[in-house]
Amino acid sequence: MATIAHGTPEIAAEEVNYLNVEHGWKSWLLTTDHKRIAFLYLISITAMFFVGGAMAVLFRINLLQPEGIFSAETYNRLFSMHGIVMVFFFLVPSIPATLANFLIPIMVGAKDLAFPRVNLLSWYLYIFGAIFTLYAVIRGGVDTGWTFYAPYSSTYSNSYVLSAAMGVFIAGFSSILTGLNFIVTVHKMRAPGMTWGRLPLFVWANYATGLIQVLGTPVLAITLLLLFFERVAHVGIFDPNIGGDPILFQHLFWFYSHPAVYIMILPGMGVISEIVACFSRKRVFGYNFVAFSSMGIAVLSFVVWGHHMFVTGEAMYTSVAFSFLSFMVAVPSAIKVFNWTATMYKGSVSFDTPMLYCFGFIGLFTIGGLTGLFLAALATDVATHGTYFIVAHFHYVMVGGMVMAFLGGLHFWWPKITGRLYPEAWAKFAALIIFIGFNLTFFPQFILGYLGMPRRYHAYPPEFQALNVLSTAGASILGIGYLIPMIYFVWSLKAGPKAGPNPWGATGLEWEIQSPPTTFNFDETPTVTKEAYDYGPVEEIVG
Amino acid sequence: MADALIHEAHEPDIEATHLRHHFATSAQQMDASMLGMWTFLITEVLFFGGMFAAYAVYRNMYPGAFASTSKFMDVILGGTNTAVLICSSLTMVLAVRAAQLSKRRDLILFTILTMIFGTAFLVIKAFEYHSKWVEHLIPGFDFQYDEPRYQHNAQILFFLYFCMTGMHALHMIVGLGLLTYLLVQSVRRVFNANYFAPVEMIGLYWHFVDVVWIFLFPLLYLIGHRR
């Protein structure tokens, strides 16, 4: 992909990398190195993932019995906190703040992101927001659902809405700053020869994500601020008793939160493009289409929010328009899926762990995406709205898609990030466990939703018990599946075999520098002379 | 010719003081800073956009109440503030110009003038807020309205007034903080024709905040105004 003009070889310097160049907590907490900040983010979001996961374990236990085990109040708080923590503190920052933060400067041939200090600020904002939200968790939680719908959240809810919402408000700025940094970096920091047409598709996907973060998140900020004033001073803006319009809250909320679901999937699609090319030893089929489909998704994401409001008093013709536009999102999404599949066609496909997650992503995202079309259709949405069908649909996209891609990407770049290999057999086993656990958890929920079980209730009719028990059993398997990588990744940090600069034989600037990279990534600014994914004829590659 | 060569030879030294390690040239650094600032301002547009959307919805929903609230808007003070802000924009852009030409005295002078105009705006705004307080027009705090049929709807509209102008004023206060930083740096001779990105960035921010007011003034004070 590129040739790097090496300076005078330094024998002793090879051992120095971004991890061991400095020691002590200050060198981490005051760092402006994008790789160290990515590491800080990785630790933070993993912690939040397990907090959100613990909530899920608890409410799945509750659903073992039709009458429930906890009180309705407790159950409401559990699923609300699960949603808030997972969406705002895991999924939104998951790939952008960790893998993309680490990789984008390297992939474009830069020493760092355009604004390194802003990058560190974004991590502190994230932590500050997380503290607010965790305070709400510790004090007893929030029971509004992750959507904070007014007027329940502003007037009636007797839970810690303010601190949870302010946590989300603050974390939103961390997301904005990450997106802003990516946009400027991609525009202004590319190395000589790194044209837009040579950018890895991972960069394209995160650039599109950055646009959504920058354009959408401020609207969430003002929405939560209005909610704040409404709850504190009862000014009436969302209170129908005195002429306020709660539907306005929903419009403003979804104007961010629908684009936000593409923040939670586009970076995953970028990861899949990288993995599928590497483990098929082929250039991604239809590079331009895959790149522009990311941009297409980003643009369309802003004109589909009304499909969340088909049953909440939206004008009929408005709903028809939103329904049509929502169907359009399927086009760029399908382009990606077909092109990944076409990339594998006649490729030299190998079944390393990242590729297993990649297969998982493509299959599960396809199911999640296609069921999205059911929900974009007005008539079926009226029937399935607010049922487990929706829950299953977005978990297929968010967990089956994004978390699979996150884990796939983490396995793919782990040797680069840490310089160590993970145990391949355990990793394959965990990938299998996660795939089985995931489907066992969420496939029954499609059936439950189709049969009419509403979401967000702590109790249900006895005839739904068998499927709910299946789902809880799946969740337990899924939970174990997530713990295994956690354990072997920590183990490999200390004891994993040395990876070398390019264990996969992959192309891309990040594989041409040492593992782990030095603080400034490149000794000299690289000059790029080749296209992305320059894998060449299959038989020439020696695995 | 010789001058140019000498200039060329000296440039790396001049640049070296402000060029951050991860940029290749100061032109690249300047470009990145400007794009970053413009992108940030776009996020600000979206932030205020949420309030403008709410304004449009309620203005459309309660035209009668909206017309009745307009008599409480002081066009004289609002108009004065508009003039003050436009003047501050002029002095701001003159400050940027002064920095680009390495005219340190002018830079300091125009920065101070901009701060004076900015402060004047906030003082006038404070008087306006005070009169609303006296008239019990603060939403959520003992709100009383002389036309009972609009009691509730007027509260929402006054909330929008306070929210929009309050957010604007908050941005003005942040702007004054930035200008203070600018003043200190100017006194310390940081800026010259080779390095003025922070001046231009703060200028962009200041102009943006002015433009927000240019929209707020007609929407809140002029439309449907009657005495």
Contacts between the chains, C-beta under 8 A, distances in Angstrom:
chain1	res1	chain2	res2	distance
A	105	B	22	7.9
A	110	B	22	6.5
A	111	B	21	6.6
A	111	B	22	3.9
A	112	B	21	7.7
A	112	B	22	3.9
A	113	B	22	7.9
A	114	B	22	7.9
A	114	B	32	4.4
A	114	B	36	6.4
A	115	B	32	7.6
A	115	B	36	6.1
A	116	B	20	7.9
A	116	B	22	6.7
A	118	B	36	7.9
A	176	B	43	5.5
A	180	B	36	6.2
A	180	B	39	5.0
A	180	B	40	6.3
A	180	B	43	7.3
A	181	B	36	7.9
A	183	B	35	7.5
A	183	B	39	5.7
A	184	B	32	5.3
A	184	B	35	5.0
A	184	B	36	4.8
A	184	B	39	6.5
A	185	B	32	8.0
A	187	B	32	7.9
A	187	B	35	5.8
A	188	B	28	6.1
A	188	B	31	5.3
A	188	B	32	4.2
A	188	B	35	6.1
A	189	B	22	7.7
A	189	B	28	7.7
A	189	B	32	7.0
A	214	B	39	5.9
A	214	B	42	6.4
A	214	B	43	5.4
A	215	B	42	6.9
A	215	B	43	7.5
A	215	B	46	5.8
A	216	B	46	7.5
A	217	B	43	7.3
A	218	B	43	4.5
A	218	B	44	7.0
A	218	B	46	3.9
A	218	B	47	3.9
A	218	B	49	7.7
A	218	B	50	7.4
A	219	B	46	5.4
A	219	B	47	7.3
A	219	B	49	6.8
A	219	B	50	5.0
A	221	B	47	5.9
A	221	B	50	8.0
A	222	B	47	5.2
A	222	B	48	7.6
A	222	B	49	7.8
A	222	B	50	3.4
A	222	B	51	6.0
A	223	B	50	6.0
A	226	B	50	7.4
A	226	B	51	7.8
A	226	B	54	7.0
A	226	B	163	7.1
A	229	B	140	7.6
A	229	B	159	7.0
A	229	B	163	6.8
A	232	B	140	7.6
A	233	B	139	6.6
A	233	B	140	2.9
A	233	B	141	7.0
A	234	B	140	5.5
A	235	B	139	4.1
A	235	B	140	4.7
A	235	B	155	6.5
A	235	B	156	7.0
A	235	B	159	4.0
A	236	B	139	7.0
A	236	B	152	6.5
A	236	B	155	5.3
A	236	B	156	4.9
A	236	B	159	6.8
A	237	B	54	6.7
A	237	B	58	8.0
A	237	B	156	5.6
A	237	B	159	5.8
A	237	B	160	7.5
A	241	B	152	8.0
A	242	B	152	3.6
A	242	B	153	7.5
A	242	B	155	6.6
A	242	B	156	7.1
A	243	B	61	7.5
A	243	B	62	6.6
A	243	B	152	5.1
A	243	B	153	4.7
A	243	B	156	6.0
A	244	B	156	5.9
A	245	B	57	6.4
A	245	B	58	7.6
A	245	B	61	7.1
A	248	B	53	7.8
A	248	B	54	6.2
A	248	B	57	5.5
A	251	B	53	7.7
A	252	B	50	5.6
A	252	B	53	6.9
A	252	B	54	7.6
A	255	B	50	8.0
A	520	B	21	7.2
A	520	B	22	7.3
A	525	B	24	6.4
